Every structure is written in C-alpha cells, then in structure tokens.
C-alpha cells in the first residue's frame, strides 16, 4: 500500500528526523506551524546536588506528573494575534505581559506563556550539564566569543546592532549546545515569564507548574513568604520587607545572582533555588538579578543584546510593571499536552 504525505506531515517528519525526535512541528487550528523542543521529565536531584529525588515543579501540572514539556525553540513572533516559534525571524517586541500571555493562550490546547518554573528547569539543566548557552548579549555577538554572531534584524542610532534573527546564531547559543536545542535564552530580547510575580517585595509563584492560574487572583498563587529586601545597601532575601527602595526616584537594586544571599538570621527556602530565583553555589557566569521591592512587579528573564556578561539563563529582571513594552522585551510560548 502506498500513500502520499501531506506537506504538514512532511515538514514535521523532516524536523523530527533532523533532530533525532527532539524537536517537532505543532500546528494550530489555523494550520500555522511552530517548532517546539521536547524537555523530558527530570528530578530536582538531577540538577541540584542534594535536592529531593522528586520531579522538578515544571513537570507537575494540577497534581499530575508529566512525562515532558514542550518549549518554543525560538523566541516568538506574532501573526494574526497568535504566537509562533519559527527560525530566521525578528522576534516580537513591544508586547506587555498581558499581551504576551494572550498571544500564547490564544493557540489553545495547552499552549501558554512560558512559566518561570519551565525557565528554571532549563536553566538548572544547563548549569548541571555544563551547557550554559551564549548568545546575542553584545550588540549582535556574544561578549565572551565575539566571533559568534547572528543575522541582524534591527539596528538603531544609525548602525548600532540590536536584535538578530531567531536561531541565527551558532549551536552554542542553544540550551544544550546542539542544533536541536532551544535558542536565544541568553540575550537578544528579554522574555516575559508567567508563574512569578512580586507584590511589594513579596514573591508569589504558581503551585508547581499550574499555568492556568488566573493572572490577577492572588488567592490562586503560592505566597512563598520570601521578600526582596535591602540590607547594608545590597539586595537580599528575607522573611519581611524591612527596607523599601525609594519609589519616588524609581530606585532599583541589582547584583550578580550568585551574590544574592539571605538577610541576617534568615535561611532562604529551597524552593527559591528550585525556581532559579536564588543561587545554589557558584558558576553563574555573571548573570544578574534586578529588583524593585515596591509595587506590583512582573518578571522577564534572559537579558537582551546590550547586557554583556549580565545576560544569561539565570538573568532575572523583577523591576517592571506588567505594562512595560519596548524593543528589547519579547516572549516565548510553551505547551503541555
């Protein structure tokens, strides 16, 4: 018996064959494709020494342990009000948090804005496996390997290079150092992440990876009891907010995430390490954390084209309101089936 593959089936099979099944093509109900990367389930103990031998929270949704999650291979573009993961594109920017969330969820079928739990799982995996990705963090190139460049899609102030095309850098710009990996987690544009928000310094997170948690109903979120605080002029984590940054001057604090410590007499809960909000040891390559501990703050990760050594998979910007929208801020969708 013979049969003829549809164009969609042929494209999917070509992508899967080229990546040994690590990538696939998912089509939405409008027939438009996204290339997605499978991340098989792993335990906390697989990525953090001494952690429990239980699944990382990214793989638990509504109490059900999932065998895998699927992450957009590329920073997303927007077409007809929906998010897509495609190579060689100028990533979507000028999207605030709620717009990014809507573009992803509009695809239906388990699609959602990538969560902090998912981002953390990948970041921890990279660190444990020695594949901390490089990327466009130095005006079109990587600050530590300036021979590694992407194809330019955006310049400003004359000829200053900003964004590069999705996936146009070398394999070292992917999360596992191969062409089958997730690209541009370090630099290019910062990425909104769901599943974490900070209210007057207090960190709220999703329960595990319950990505359908309502955006504004904090009763559905987990109050971690952890605050961003200031001690000795430095950003710390604490059980309360004892020092409020100056809102009148839009003050913020930043430091390398490796140097984020507990306030005197406080012990940082392990959950903060599991979600890549606090460090576990050393080896973070300068990735930086930014915070304002007043108001309602939403989180972006990864850094952008001018952050240099501060960008990376552990970069965390918790200084923005949900309405932030600019040319260096984009997003990425994920799906759990």
Buried (B, 14 or more C-beta within 10 A) or exposed (E): EEEEEEEEEEBBEEBBEEBEEBBBBBEBEEEBBBBBBBBEBBBBEBBBEEBEEEBBBBBBBEEEEBEEBBBBBBBBBBBEEBBBBBEEBBBBBEBBBBBBBBBBBBBEEBBBBBBBBBBBBBBBBBBBEEBBBBBBBBBBBBBEEEEBBBBBBBEEEEEEBBBBBBBBBBBBBBBBBEBBBBBBBBBBBBBBBBBBBBBBBBBBBBBBBBBEBEBEEBEBBBEBEBBBBBBEEBBBBBBEBEBBBEEEEEBBBBBBBBBBBBBEEBEBBBBBBBBBBBBBEEEBBBBBBBBBBBBBBBBBBBBBBBBBBBBBBBBBBBBBEBEBBBBBBBBBBBBBE
